[in-house]
C-alpha cells in the first residue's frame, strides 16, 4: 500500500500539538516499514502585506492550485490512502476532493464547525455554529483572530464546505480522539459509521516507577485563561497542603502574573517553559497531574504522557477530559469554588491507595490505547492493503 500523509503546518513560533502528532505519525510509518509519503504546506511561507493577505484569504476558501498539485502527486505515486490532518489555510478544503481509493482525516480540533477551532468565545464554551450550515455569529463575534474581515473569510469557508457537504461526500472515515469528539461529529452531521475513535499514541515505553510519596502536584500547559490555571492556583493558595508544593510548567500570557504570585513562596513553583526531556522528568516525579481546563480540549498530550509514566490525573469535568481518564487512571472533579477544588486536591493527596490503583491502571490503558503496538494494530486494520 502507498500512504500519503497531508498536513498544513502551523507557524514555527506557535508550538502546535498537531504538528507534533503529524511528525510522530509519519516517523512511525517510516520506521515501521510502510514507506509513507507526505504532502505538506507550511504557514511560515505566508507572506505579509495587503496583496498577499488577500491572495491567501482567497486560497484558504478554495485553492485550485493545491488541489491540482495534490491530485498530480497522488497519480504520480499511485497513492492508495490519503490521510489528512490540518488543511487550513494554505491547502484549503479543495484538497479533500482529490480522487484516491481511500481518504481518511484525523480530527484534531473543531474547525469543521467553529472558525477558531476551539468552541471558545470570550473565555466561555460556545457551540452555536455546531449544527447550523448558515450561521454568521462567528463574524459578528469576531471569533477568528478577533477580526471581522478575518472572521468573514473563515466563516464563509466553513459555510462553503458545509453547503457542498465536503466532509460527508469526500472523506471515507474520520479518526477522532475520544467518544466526546465522536458525539460532536455526529451532531455536526457526520454519519456515525464513518467515525473511528483512536487517541494519539505515545512513542515511548511504559514507565511503572510511581512514587506515591512525591511532594508536588503538577500543572503542565499553556498559561492562559481557558486552561484554568488561575482557578487551580487560587484553589491551592486557599489552603496550601502541608509538606506539598504546586508546580506550574509552561509559558503563555499569564506567566508573569503567576511568577508575581509565586514570588517569595516555597509552596508554589512557576518554572516556565522546559525542554521535553525535563517535562517528562517533572511528570515522573509528580504525585499527580492536574488538568483544570475550562474549554473543550482534544486529548491533551500531557495526559497521554502521564499515563505512559503511570502518573494519575485529576481533570475537570468538561468536554473530552473525563474520557481521557477512563479506565481508572484518574479522577474527575466538579468544583465551582477555590475552596471546593482545594478539598478535592487535598482528598486525593491523602488517598494514597486510590492513587496507587490509578497508577497501576495506567498499564492497561497504555497497552490497549496508547502504545506503539496498539497504534500499529489500528493502522493495519484501517489502511487499505
N, C-alpha and C positions, 0 to 999 in steps of 0.2 A: 504494500500500500504506500502511496505517496501522500504525506500530510503536509499541509502548509498552514502555519500559524500567522494570523493577521492582526496587527496592532498599531494604533496611533499612540506613540509615546507622549506622555506629559512632559513639561519642561524639566530640565535637569535641576533647576533651582527650586522645584516644587516636589519634594520627596513623595513618591507615589507607591502605594502597596500594589496597585495594578501593574505598574512597570515591573516590580519585583516578581510578582506571580507569573507574568508572561515570560520573563527571563528564566525562571525556575522550570516552567513547563517545557520551554524549548530545550534547556540543558538536560532535563530528564530524558526527553525523547532522543536527543543526540547520543547521550552516553548509554542509553538502553538499546541502541542499535536500530532505531526507527528511521534514521537519516531524514529528519524533518527539514522542510524549507521554511522560510519566513518572508513575509511581505510587510514592510513597515514604513511608517512616516513618523516624523519627529517634530514636536511643537517648537523645538529650538530653531527650526528653519522658518518659523513665522517671521515675516518682515514687518518693520514699523512704518508708519506713515499712513495718511488717509487713503491713498490709492490702494496700497497693499491691504489695508484693513477691509476696504470694500470688496476687493477680489477674494480675500479669504472668507469673508462672510457669505458671499455668493456660493463659493465652493463648498462651504460647510452644509449648505442646503442640498446640493446635488452636484457632485464632481464627475462630469462626463469623462474627464481625463483619467482620473483614478480608476474608474470602472473599466475603461478601455485597457489600461495598463495591467490591472489585475487579471482581467479575462485573458489577455495575451500571455501572462505569466502562467496561469493555470493550464492553458492549452499547450504551451511550450514544454512544460514539465509533467504533463499528464497527471495533474493533481486529482486525487480521488476524494480527499477530505479537506475542506476549508474550515478552519477553526478560528472564528472571530473573537477578539477581545474588545478593546475600545476602537471605535471608528470615528470619534469626534475630535477635532473638526476637519482635519485635512483629508481623511479618507471619505467621509460623508456616508449617509445611508445608501448611496448609489451602489457601493461595492457589495451590498447584500444581494443584489440582483444578478451578480456574476454566476454563470452556469458551472456547476460542478456536481458530481454524483452524490456527494454528501456535504451538508453545511451545518455546522454547529456554532453555537455562540455562548460564551461564558458571560453571565450577568454579574458584574462587579458592583454596580450601583443602580440607581433608579432613573437614569437619564432617558429611558424609553418613554417615561411618563412625566418626568419633572425636569425642567430645563437646567436646574443646578445639580441634579442627580442625587440630591440628598433628602428630599421630602422635608426640607427645613426652611422656615421663613421667619425671620426676626427672632431667632432663638427658639422657636416652637415648631413641633412636628406639624406638617401641613401636607395633606393628601388630596387637595381639592382638584388636582388635574389628573388623578389616577384613572378614573373610568369615564372621562369625558373627551371625546375626539375634538371638540371645538371649545376650548377654554382659554380665555385671554387673561386670566388672573396673574399668570407669570409675567406678563408685560406690565400690567398696572401696578404690580407689586415690585417690579424691577428685580426679579428673582435671579437673574444671571448677571453677575458682576456689578450688581446694584446700578444698572444702566438700562434705561428704556430702549435705546437703539439696539444694544447687545441682546436684551431680552426679547425684543421684537423678532430679530433674526432667529434666535434659538427656538422661540415658541413656534414660529412659522415652520421651522424644520420639523419639529415634533408633530405639528398638525398635518404636514405633508406626508410624513411617514405613516401616520395612523390612518389618514384618509386613503392612502394607497394600500394599507394593510400589509406593509412590507414585512413585518415580523412574522405574521401568520403565513404569508404566502411563500416566503423565501428562506426561512430557517427551518431545518428539519427537526432539530432538537435544541432545547435551551438547557444550559447547565447552571444551576444556581446553588448558593452556598448552604442554605438551610430551608426547612419547610416553611418558615416565615416568608422567605423570598418567593417560594413557590406559590403561596397563597396570594401574594401581591401580583405576581404574573397572571394568575387566574382571574383576579379582579380586573386586571387591565386587558383581558380579552384573549389571553393565550390559552390554547387547549391544554388541559391537564396531562393528557397522554403524550405530550411533546416536551414535558419538563422533567429533567433529571436533577436529583439533589446530590451534590458532592462538594464537601468543603475542600479548601486548598490543602495540599499535602505538606508535610514537614520534611525537608530534605536533610535529615539527620537521624541519629539513633536515639532511642528512648533512654532517658536518664532517670534512674529509680532512687537516687540518693536524696530523699526528702528529709530535711532537718526540721522536725516538728517543734524544736525549741528555738527556732530562729527568733530574732528580736525586732523584726521590722515587717510592716505592711507596705506593699509596693504598688505605686501607680506608674504606668508607662504609657505615653501617648502624647499627642499634640496638646499643648497647653492653651486651650481655647474654651469658650463658654459651653459649647454644645457637648464637650467631653465630660462635663460635670465635675471638673477638678476642684472648682471653688466650693461646691457643696461638700465634697469629700473632705477637703481640708478644714472647712468650717466644722464639720462633724467631729473630726479629730481634735480640733482645738477646744471644742465644747467641754471635753473632759479627757485629756490625754491618758493613755493606759500606761500605768507604771511599768517601767522596765522595757517598754516598747518604743519604736520610732516609726514615723510615717515618712517614706521615701518617695520623692517625685523625680522621675526621669523623663526628659523630653524638652521640646522647645515650642515656642509659639507666642502669641501676643500677650499672654498672661505671665510670661516668665519673670519679668521684672517685678510685677506685683507680688508674685509668690516668693521671690527672693527677699523682698522687703518684709513680708510677713514672717519669713523664717529667720531673718537676721537676729542673731543673739540667742536662738533657741537650739537646744540639743535634741529635742524630740521630733523636729520637723526638718528634713533634709531635702533641699531643692538642688538636684545635681545637674540640671540642664541636659543638653544632648550628649549622648555617649555613642561610641562606635559599637557595632553589632555584637562583637565578642564580649564587650563589657556589659551590654544589656542582658545577654544570656547569663552572665555571671551574677548579675543582680537578681534575675528571676530565680536562679538555682539557690540563692541564699535567702529568699523571702519566705515568710511564714505563709502568706497567701497574697494573691494579686487582687486588686480591686478595680472594677470597670464600672464607673458611675455615669456613663454616657446618658444624655438626655434626648438623643436622636436615634434614628434607625441605622445602626451600624450594619456592615456586611457581616463578615466573620472576622473579628479583629485578630490580626496576626499574633498579637500578644497572648491571646487566649490559646491559640494553637501552640505557641511556644511554651506556655505554662503547662499545658497537658503533656507535651513531649518531655518536659522536665519534672513531671509528677508534682506540680505545684497547684494547690486548689485555687479556685477563682470565686470571688464574691461579686456578683453582677446585678445591675439594676434591672428591674422587671419591665423592660421595654423592647419592642421590636424583636430582633433575632437573638438577643443576648441569652434569654432562657434556653433557647435551642442549642446554643453553643456549649452549655454546661450540662446537657442531658447525659445520662449515664452515670450520674453521681460524682462528677468531677468538680462540682462547685455548688454554691448556694445562691439562690435568687432572693433579692430583697425588695421590699416596698418601703420607702421612707420619704415622708414629705417635710421632715424637720431634721435639723442637725442633731438634736437630742436622740431621736429615734435611730438614725443611722449610726450614731455613736454606740448605742446599746447593741445594735446588730454586729458591729465590728468587735465590740468587747465580748459578745457572746461567742463569736467564732474563735477569738483568741483563747478563750477559756475552754472551748470544746475540743480538746486535743484528740480524743478518739474519733470524732467526726472528721477532723482534718486528715487524720491518718487514713481513714476509709476513702476519703476523696482522692488522696494521693494514690492509693492502691488502685482505684477505679480508672485512673489515667492510663494504666497499662492496656486495658481492654479497648478504650476509646482510641488510643494511639494506633493500636494494631488493626482495628477494624475500619477506621475512618481516615487517619492522618498519615499513616506510614507510606513509605515508597512502595512497598508491596501492595498496599490497598489501592494506591494510585495506578500501578501497573495493571492490576486486575480490572480496574474501571476502564482504562484505555483499551485494553484487549477486548473488552465486552462491547464498547460503544463505537469505536472507529471501524470503518469498513476494512475488510481484509483484502 
